[in-house]
């Protein structure tokens, strides 16, 4: 007996209350206590669930998790994301690995790397824009040095 994968879901509106979907392509997606691997939509709302990858115009996560959320507007409420890439991002009591946006609003949240033009509110980051540039330069110099040493040893 083999386990079957659910078919790709395509519809105007998808409401998922529990359960999981593989690929979702719909105009509007609402997920409550469920998840999806990949979502492509105009509007995505996830409450107490998660998604590995989201591409949308608007993403709202509430007590949810996303691997990567790429949208015009990303709103995280008590949620976590590996990376958010957007024109505008709002984090309230949330955590993120990478946040990239033109405008970022932060309230009681933290990120590892925060890159934005306009940042409103206090945020705890490991690397801000200036720190990311410095870390990139340091990493590039370290890799260059390792490659140079490797070439010197190969010539002998």
BAFI-3210 file (N, C-alpha, C; in Angstrom, 3 decimals, decimal comma, padded with zeros to 6 digits):
// residues 156
n [1|2|3|4|5|6|7|8|9|10|11|12|13|14|15|16|17|18|19|20|21|22|23|24|25|26|27|28|29|30|31|32|33|34|35|36|37|38|39|40|41|42|43|44|45|46|47|48|49|50|51|52|53|54|55|56|57|58|59|60|61|62|63|64|65|66|67|68|69|70|71|72|73|74|75|76|77|78|79|80|81|82|83|84|85|86|87|88|89|90|91|92|93|94|95|96|97|98|99|100|101|102|103|104|105|106|107|108|109|110|111|112|113|114|115|116|117|118|119|120|121|122|123|124|125|126|127|128|129|130|131|132|133|134|135|136|137|138|139|140|141|142|143|144|145|146|147|148|149|150|151|152|153|154|155|156]
n.u [000,849|000,658|001,325|-000,664|-000,173|-001,819|-003,670|-002,642|-004,060|-006,438|-008,258|-010,736|-011,165|-009,796|-010,514|-009,071|-009,403|-007,635|-005,520|-003,431|-002,054|-000,498|000,541|-000,794|-002,843|-004,581|-007,009|-007,693|-006,605|-007,309|-006,138|-006,558|-005,228|-003,741|-001,757|000,494|002,617|003,494|002,250|000,536|-000,907|-003,316|-004,184|-003,323|-004,115|-003,129|-003,820|-002,673|-001,156|000,843|003,227|005,476|006,436|005,436|003,912|002,539|000,248|-000,597|000,089|-000,906|-000,066|-000,983|-000,103|001,407|003,584|006,085|008,181|009,361|008,126|006,941|005,849|003,715|002,762|003,474|002,316|002,982|001,773|002,456|004,034|006,306|008,949|011,113|012,183|011,208|010,193|009,360|007,387|006,329|006,490|005,206|005,830|004,656|005,184|006,743|009,057|011,806|014,004|015,286|014,504|013,433|012,542|010,993|009,608|009,432|007,725|007,988|007,220|007,908|009,513|011,913|014,787|017,164|018,578|017,979|016,860|016,099|014,565|012,992|012,527|010,458|010,066|011,439|013,827|015,273|018,167|020,522|022,080|021,991|021,357|023,874|025,555|025,175|026,403|029,054|029,473|029,218|031,417|033,498|033,084|033,525|036,233|037,364|036,756|038,126|040,783|041,062|040,811|043,082|045,178|044,726|045,375|048,116|049,152|048,539|050,230|052,696]
n.v [-001,166|002,144|005,490|008,162|011,344|014,458|016,076|018,972|022,014|024,174|027,071|029,705|030,595|029,252|027,588|026,221|024,149|022,698|019,928|019,360|020,789|020,375|022,014|025,208|027,202|029,938|032,602|033,698|032,635|030,964|029,656|027,651|026,218|024,417|023,518|024,218|023,363|025,033|028,206|030,163|033,138|035,879|036,929|035,876|034,311|033,011|031,239|029,931|027,951|026,896|027,474|026,473|027,969|031,098|033,082|036,091|038,923|039,976|038,965|037,567|036,500|034,828|033,745|031,803|030,100|030,573|029,523|031,005|034,131|035,991|039,000|041,865|043,108|042,074|040,768|039,955|038,508|037,580|035,498|033,466|033,598|032,365|033,910|037,100|038,902|041,875|044,788|046,187|045,462|044,197|043,482|042,078|041,140|039,010|036,767|036,641|035,379|036,608|039,818|041,729|044,744|047,719|049,403|048,910|047,929|047,534|045,850|044,805|042,628|040,464|039,928|038,158|039,197|042,384|044,337|047,361|050,373|052,292|052,096|051,467|051,639|049,836|047,219|044,022|042,909|040,699|041,368|044,484|046,715|048,013|046,289|043,923|044,530|044,798|042,181|040,756|041,735|040,832|038,045|037,623|038,374|036,407|034,021|034,544|034,598|031,946|030,590|031,605|030,611|027,896|027,659|028,279|026,066|024,005|024,489|023,636]
n.w [000,000|-000,896|000,142|-000,759|-002,326|-001,817|-004,423|-006,313|-005,267|-006,678|-006,733|-006,270|-003,621|-000,704|002,214|004,915|007,581|009,760|008,887|005,945|002,954|-000,237|-002,683|-003,091|-005,008|-005,245|-005,218|-002,691|000,486|003,439|006,369|009,166|011,946|010,372|007,484|004,710|001,963|-000,238|-001,054|-003,350|-003,926|-003,847|-001,412|001,811|004,827|007,858|010,730|013,639|012,309|009,524|006,838|004,342|002,163|000,912|-001,513|-002,224|-002,480|-000,099|003,189|006,212|009,341|012,250|015,308|014,002|011,631|009,149|006,524|004,317|003,473|000,932|-000,196|-000,961|001,335|004,582|007,575|010,808|013,688|016,813|015,761|013,753|011,361|008,870|006,806|005,606|002,843|001,564|000,575|002,670|006,083|009,122|012,455|015,349|018,538|017,563|015,825|013,597|011,089|008,803|007,746|005,156|003,827|002,500|004,263|007,703|010,556|013,973|016,961|020,093|019,155|017,479|015,327|013,301|011,105|009,884|007,348|006,031|004,699|006,061|009,441|012,086|015,517|018,365|017,993|018,381|017,013|015,487|013,335|011,785|008,992|008,556|010,016|008,562|006,136|006,994|007,996|005,612|004,158|005,834|005,713|002,975|002,775|004,419|003,013|000,641|001,619|002,497|000,044|-001,267|000,365|-000,051|-002,798|-002,704|-001,293|-003,086|-005,212|-004,406]
ca.u [000,000|001,444|000,642|-000,853|-000,043|-003,000|-003,503|-002,489|-005,353|-006,623|-009,607|-010,800|-011,013|-009,565|-010,592|-008,577|-009,496|-006,966|-005,027|-002,353|-002,121|000,832|000,652|-002,062|-002,889|-005,942|-007,102|-007,687|-006,331|-007,469|-005,753|-006,674|-004,709|-003,351|-000,540|000,698|004,012|003,683|001,018|000,613|-002,231|-003,381|-004,308|-003,125|-004,261|-002,886|-004,001|-002,243|-000,765|002,121|003,495|006,899|006,717|004,247|004,048|001,222|000,246|-000,796|000,231|-001,156|000,151|-001,326|000,319|001,699|004,988|006,323|009,592|009,622|006,926|007,288|004,587|003,713|002,585|003,556|001,937|003,185|001,253|002,840|004,376|007,716|009,224|012,522|012,507|010,119|010,655|008,132|007,460|006,000|006,410|004,866|006,061|004,172|005,488|007,112|010,471|012,110|015,418|015,649|013,411|013,825|011,383|011,193|009,102|009,302|007,191|008,343|006,750|008,217|009,917|013,350|015,191|018,597|019,030|016,909|017,283|014,978|014,802|012,341|012,263|009,724|009,973|012,666|013,936|016,501|018,709|021,923|022,700|021,173|021,880|025,311|026,213|025,131|027,445|030,322|029,584|029,458|032,813|034,354|032,949|034,205|037,673|037,750|036,705|039,250|042,007|041,094|041,104|044,471|046,018|044,553|046,158|049,530|049,501|048,432|051,374|053,903]
ca.v [000,000|003,373|006,676|009,074|012,773|015,168|016,806|020,413|022,648|025,421|027,577|031,134|030,731|028,003|027,634|024,954|024,083|021,441|019,209|019,969|020,777|020,445|023,288|025,918|028,325|030,463|034,050|033,948|031,422|031,061|028,397|027,633|024,957|023,541|023,964|023,985|023,468|026,258|028,946|031,285|033,718|037,323|037,190|034,685|034,456|031,754|031,329|028,701|026,978|027,241|027,224|026,478|029,049|031,880|034,187|036,726|040,373|040,259|037,803|037,842|035,317|035,011|032,537|030,891|030,041|030,481|029,421|032,225|034,868|037,035|039,669|043,312|043,416|040,919|041,133|038,853|038,722|036,436|034,475|033,315|033,390|032,239|035,110|037,868|039,823|042,610|046,238|046,640|044,355|044,545|042,387|042,345|039,971|037,971|036,500|036,353|035,235|037,695|040,718|042,696|045,518|049,159|049,930|047,864|048,374|046,483|046,021|043,657|041,555|040,374|039,269|037,940|040,214|043,326|045,251|048,182|051,801|052,967|051,141|052,124|050,849|049,168|045,832|043,322|042,198|040,296|042,200|045,461|046,955|048,287|045,061|042,942|044,907|044,430|040,719|040,315|042,028|039,930|036,695|037,617|038,389|035,104|033,044|034,867|034,169|030,476|030,185|031,955|029,634|026,627|027,706|028,232|024,699|023,159|024,741|022,981]
ca.w [000,000|-000,947|000,640|-001,881|-002,082|-002,295|-005,664|-006,190|-005,089|-007,406|-006,518|-005,969|-002,169|000,017|003,671|005,450|009,039|010,069|007,724|005,175|001,500|-000,838|-003,383|-003,110|-005,932|-005,135|-005,043|-001,250|001,261|004,892|007,008|010,624|012,500|009,277|006,833|003,284|001,537|-001,030|-001,317|-004,271|-003,769|-003,677|000,016|002,643|006,278|008,557|012,180|014,313|011,303|008,927|005,430|004,029|001,220|000,573|-002,460|-002,251|-002,349|001,320|004,067|007,621|010,166|013,649|016,031|012,902|011,233|007,710|006,139|003,556|003,074|-000,017|-000,504|-000,886|002,751|005,480|008,937|011,742|015,033|017,655|014,779|013,403|009,939|008,531|006,031|005,012|001,814|001,269|000,525|004,017|007,037|010,500|013,392|016,696|019,390|016,606|015,605|012,196|010,783|007,891|007,374|004,124|003,399|002,447|005,534|008,722|011,844|014,927|018,335|020,943|018,255|017,219|014,090|013,188|010,153|009,572|006,291|005,620|004,522|007,177|010,519|013,167|016,736|018,811|017,562|018,741|015,859|015,519|012,296|011,088|007,644|008,634|010,465|007,480|005,189|007,627|008,028|004,237|003,833|006,608|005,157|001,679|003,017|004,965|001,926|-000,245|002,276|002,461|-001,341|-001,539|001,068|-000,755|-004,039|-002,367|-000,933|-004,261|-006,088|-003,870]
c.u [000,900|000,609|000,518|-000,714|-001,324|-002,684|-003,275|-003,877|-005,405|-008,066|-009,555|-010,528|-010,789|-009,628|-010,156|-008,630|-008,940|-006,507|-003,923|-002,623|-000,709|001,034|-000,721|-001,931|-004,329|-005,893|-006,981|-007,493|-006,466|-007,128|-005,850|-006,256|-004,398|-002,087|-000,511|002,183|004,250|002,328|001,330|-000,789|-002,158|-003,379|-004,201|-003,282|-004,066|-002,978|-003,670|-001,925|000,575|002,194|004,999|007,260|005,417|004,640|002,666|001,369|000,147|-000,726|000,001|-001,015|-000,187|-001,053|000,625|003,187|005,071|007,815|010,018|008,290|007,365|005,994|004,770|003,646|002,631|003,281|002,080|002,700|001,549|003,219|005,872|007,847|010,728|012,987|011,229|010,734|009,409|008,411|007,253|005,829|006,089|005,073|005,579|004,356|005,873|008,620|010,674|013,611|015,900|014,400|013,973|012,569|011,752|010,787|008,866|008,794|007,371|007,811|007,022|008,626|011,420|013,591|016,691|019,188|017,828|017,436|016,078|015,364|014,229|011,986|011,650|009,625|011,281|012,664|015,273|016,967|020,135|022,683|021,675|021,805|023,387|026,075|026,239|026,199|028,818|030,528|029,850|030,892|033,764|034,292|033,653|035,712|038,154|037,763|037,857|040,571|042,150|041,421|042,554|045,425|045,929|045,354|047,646|049,979|049,433|049,627|052,620|053,903]
c.v [001,236|004,541|007,669|010,521|013,450|015,938|018,290|021,043|023,964|025,857|029,081|031,369|029,353|028,298|026,264|025,033|022,728|020,776|019,966|019,848|020,890|021,810|023,932|027,111|028,818|031,969|034,418|032,626|031,739|029,694|028,568|026,250|023,934|024,071|023,641|024,091|024,783|026,896|030,074|031,866|035,238|037,653|035,886|035,060|033,087|032,016|029,967|027,595|027,372|026,924|027,302|027,679|029,748|032,987|034,801|038,237|040,764|038,964|038,252|036,535|035,667|033,705|031,427|030,946|029,918|030,347|030,699|032,841|036,023|037,673|041,178|043,764|042,112|041,405|039,905|039,266|037,471|035,240|034,438|033,091|033,250|033,464|035,771|038,869|040,547|044,090|046,800|045,421|044,897|043,315|042,822|041,070|038,772|037,838|036,181|036,207|036,409|038,498|041,730|043,408|046,983|049,793|048,777|048,497|047,224|046,841|044,731|042,433|041,543|039,672|039,066|039,010|041,072|044,339|046,044|049,636|052,594|051,919|051,909|051,178|050,180|047,698|045,271|042,562|041,759|041,160|043,186|045,702|047,174|047,031|043,997|043,239|044,508|042,927|040,167|040,561|041,084|038,507|036,593|037,591|037,028|034,036|033,284|034,408|032,651|029,983|030,475|030,954|028,275|026,576|027,625|026,812|023,753|023,330|023,988|021,547]
c.w [000,000|-000,459|-000,509|-001,429|-002,551|-003,578|-005,378|-006,150|-005,849|-007,248|-006,315|-004,489|-001,580|001,504|004,170|006,961|009,456|008,782|007,012|003,685|000,958|-001,485|-003,469|-004,050|-005,945|-004,955|-003,562|-000,526|002,739|005,479|008,513|011,110|011,416|008,635|005,359|002,980|000,813|-001,301|-002,288|-004,350|-003,782|-002,193|000,805|004,108|006,904|010,050|012,781|013,307|010,720|007,450|005,216|003,153|000,844|-000,406|-002,606|-002,278|-000,878|002,122|005,503|008,396|011,609|014,390|015,030|012,577|009,712|007,472|005,438|003,165|002,190|-000,486|-000,545|000,566|003,547|006,891|009,828|013,125|015,849|016,775|014,540|011,906|009,746|007,779|005,551|004,044|001,328|001,055|001,930|004,923|008,417|011,370|014,776|017,509|018,525|016,484|014,130|012,022|009,960|007,585|006,379|003,656|003,293|003,776|006,504|010,003|012,829|016,304|019,101|020,122|018,069|015,887|014,115|012,279|009,777|008,558|005,818|005,471|005,684|008,228|011,677|014,352|017,090|018,384|018,022|017,499|016,138|014,523|011,744|009,719|007,661|009,064|009,383|006,431|005,733|007,659|006,635|003,805|004,559|006,053|003,813|001,829|003,527|003,867|000,959|000,319|002,244|001,060|-001,709|-000,890|000,380|-002,045|-003,765|-002,024|-002,132|-005,197|-005,626|-004,170]
res [x|x|x|x|x|x|x|x|x|x|x|x|x|x|x|x|x|x|x|x|x|x|x|x|x|x|x|x|x|x|x|x|x|x|x|x|x|x|x|x|x|x|x|x|x|x|x|x|x|x|x|x|x|x|x|x|x|x|x|x|x|x|x|x|x|x|x|x|x|x|x|x|x|x|x|x|x|x|x|x|x|x|x|x|x|x|x|x|x|x|x|x|x|x|x|x|x|x|x|x|x|x|x|x|x|x|x|x|x|x|x|x|x|x|x|x|x|x|x|x|x|x|x|x|x|x|x|x|x|x|x|x|x|x|x|x|x|x|x|x|x|x|x|x|x|x|x|x|x|x|x|x|x|x|x|x]
***
